[in-house]
Amino acid sequence: MSWDEWEQLKADAAAGGSAPMQLNQAPSENGSWAESASGDMKSDKKAWVKAGDSVTGLRTGVGKALVKLADGQTGLGDTSGCRSAVAQKELYDSWKKYVGDVSDRCAALGGLLQKAGHDLSKSDQEVKADIEKLEVTYKDTEAVGGRTGGR
């Protein structure tokens, strides 16, 4: 699309005011969109449960990563007196906690999705609030490294 076309599309949209909302659904038998809308939202329990199972299933891979991480520490021994060994141990401890939190987050979110699928009794706002609570509980850490100043 050329820049001129884009500018023309924006100008046409601005001149026409706000665009009407269009729902992508099949029309009723008589062809009317309005008469086919019932106001009831349908949800597929299987889809919710499958999503929950998939997210919970991520814990298997995360668990394997934790085992490999621990195996990598084998033979490290006493780290005193060796700054690189101390730094490596601190990094290991940090990653062990982080990966453990990822596993817990998968379990919590997967459980929430499964529960939403099983009972479908919560409103969208309640499910969103539950997910937001998880985001607070498992807040990602700030990125570190790649510092450019102070060298």
C-alpha positions in Angstrom: 0.0 0.0 0.0 1.4 3.3 -0.9 1.7 6.2 1.6 -0.8 8.3 -0.4 -3.4 5.5 -0.2 -2.8 5.2 3.6 -3.3 9.0 4.0 -6.5 8.8 1.9 -7.9 6.0 4.0 -7.2 7.9 7.1 -8.9 11.0 5.7 -11.9 9.0 4.6 -12.2 7.4 8.0 -11.9 10.8 9.7 -14.6 12.3 7.5 -17.0 9.4 8.0 -16.9 9.6 11.8 -16.6 6.5 13.9 -17.0 3.1 12.2 -20.0 1.0 13.1 -19.4 -2.2 15.0 -19.8 -5.3 12.9 -20.2 -8.7 14.5 -18.9 -11.6 12.5 -21.7 -14.1 12.7 -24.1 -15.9 10.3 -27.3 -14.1 9.6 -30.6 -15.7 10.7 -32.7 -17.7 8.3 -34.5 -14.6 7.1 -31.2 -12.8 6.5 -31.4 -10.3 9.3 -28.4 -9.9 11.5 -30.2 -8.3 14.3 -32.8 -11.0 14.7 -30.1 -13.7 14.9 -28.4 -12.2 17.9 -29.7 -13.8 21.1 -27.5 -11.9 23.6 -26.2 -15.2 25.0 -22.6 -15.9 24.8 -21.6 -19.5 24.3 -18.4 -20.9 25.7 -16.8 -24.3 25.0 -15.9 -26.0 28.3 -13.5 -28.3 26.5 -11.6 -25.4 25.0 -11.1 -23.8 28.5 -10.1 -27.1 30.1 -7.7 -27.9 27.2 -6.1 -24.5 27.5 -5.7 -25.1 31.3 -4.3 -28.5 30.8 -1.8 -27.2 28.2 -0.6 -24.4 30.5 -0.3 -26.8 33.5 1.5 -29.3 31.2 4.3 -26.7 30.7 5.4 -27.6 34.2 6.8 -30.9 32.9 9.4 -29.1 30.8 10.1 -26.5 33.5 10.7 -29.3 35.9 13.2 -31.0 33.6 14.9 -27.6 33.3 15.2 -27.4 37.0 16.7 -30.9 37.2 19.3 -30.0 34.5 20.0 -26.7 36.3 20.7 -28.6 39.6 22.8 -31.2 37.8 25.0 -28.4 36.5 25.8 -27.5 40.0 27.2 -31.0 40.8 30.8 -30.8 42.0 30.9 -27.1 42.5 31.8 -27.5 46.2 33.0 -24.7 48.4 32.7 -21.3 46.5 34.6 -19.2 49.1 37.8 -17.7 47.7 36.8 -17.9 44.1 34.8 -14.9 42.9 33.6 -16.5 39.7 32.3 -19.5 41.6 30.5 -17.2 44.0 29.0 -15.3 41.1 28.0 -18.6 39.5 26.3 -19.8 42.7 24.4 -16.5 43.0 23.3 -16.9 39.4 22.2 -20.5 40.0 20.2 -19.5 43.1 18.5 -16.7 41.1 17.6 -18.9 38.2 16.4 -21.7 40.5 14.0 -19.3 42.1 12.9 -17.8 38.8 12.2 -21.2 37.1 10.4 -22.4 40.2 8.2 -19.3 40.0 7.5 -20.0 36.4 6.4 -23.5 37.3 4.1 -22.2 40.1 2.7 -19.6 37.7 1.9 -22.3 35.1 0.1 -24.3 37.8 -1.8 -21.3 39.0 -2.9 -20.1 35.6 -3.6 -23.6 34.3 -5.8 -24.3 37.3 -7.6 -21.0 36.8 -8.4 -21.8 33.2 -9.4 -25.3 34.0 -11.7 -24.1 36.8 -13.2 -21.5 34.4 -13.9 -24.3 31.9 -15.4 -26.7 34.5 -17.9 -24.4 36.1 -18.2 -21.4 33.8 -19.8 -19.6 36.7 -17.6 -16.5 36.7 -18.1 -13.5 34.6 -15.4 -12.3 32.2 -14.5 -9.5 34.7 -14.0 -12.0 37.5 -11.7 -14.2 35.4 -9.8 -11.1 34.3 -9.5 -10.1 37.9 -8.1 -13.5 38.8 -5.6 -13.3 36.0 -4.5 -9.8 37.1 -3.9 -11.2 40.7 -1.6 -13.8 39.1 0.2 -11.0 37.3 0.9 -9.3 40.6 1.9 -12.5 42.4 4.2 -13.6 39.7 5.5 -10.2 38.5 8.4 -10.6 36.1 11.7 -9.2 37.3 13.3 -6.3 35.6 15.8 -7.1 32.8 19.5 -6.9 33.9 22.7 -7.0 32.1 24.0 -5.2 29.0 24.9 -2.1 31.0 26.6 0.4 28.9 27.7 3.0 31.4 30.2 3.0 34.3 32.8 0.7 32.9 
